[in-house]
Amino acid sequence: MYSFPHDLLQAQREWYAVYGRLADRTTSSTAAQTTALRRRLHRLSVQVSTHPYWEAHAGGAPAARMALRELARS
């Protein structure tokens, strides 16, 4: 079991929320709204993938990343 920092877990949860909003956007969404969501998703991707937590788990990073994703979805 992994013990993830709160900010990392929160960023991954927010990533899923933003991704879902992009996937569910309606035809009434404006280009500006879509662009803002895409930018937020990109910033969250960078925040999650470059978090200092991963430096300490270099060898087990793939398994830890999957565990983070599963935990964030639950």
N, C-alpha and C positions, 0 to 999 in steps of 0.2 A: 504494500500500500504506500502511496505517496502522500506527502504532506505539502500541499501547494500554498504559496503565499496568497493572502486574500486578494491583493491587487491583480495577480495573474489570473486567478479563477474568475474574478469579476470581469476582467477584460475579455476572457474567453466567452463568458456568458453574454456579455454585451455584443460580441462578434456574432454569435448566433442570432441574437435579437435583430441586429441590423441586417444581417443576411436574409433573415425571414421577411423583414419589411421590404427589402429589395425584390425578393421573389414574389411577394404578394401584392406588389404595387399595382394599382389600378390604372386604367387608361387615362384617368383624370390627373394622374401624377404629372407634375411639370418636369421639364428637363432639369431645372434648377434643383428640385427636390431629389431627383435621381442622382444628380451629380454630388449633392451633399451627402447622400447615403453612401455612395461609392467611395468618396473621400474618407468618410468616417470608418468604413470597413477597411480601407487601406491602412489608416493610422492604427486601428486596432490590430491588424495583422502584424504590423511592425512591432507594436508594443508587446504582443504575445511572443513572437518569434525571437525577439532580442532581449527578453527579460533576463536579468542576471541569474535567475534560478537555473537556467539551462547550462550555465558554465559549470556548475557543480555536478551536473548529471550528463556529461558529454557521452559517456559510454552507453547509458541507459535512456538517452533522450527519446528515441522513437517510442519505446514502451511508455515512458512518462507522458509524452505528448498525447498518446492515445488515451491514457488514463485521464488526463486533464479534459480532453474532449468529451469523454463519456460522463465524467462528473459534472461538467458544465451543462450537459443536456438534461441531466436528471433533476 
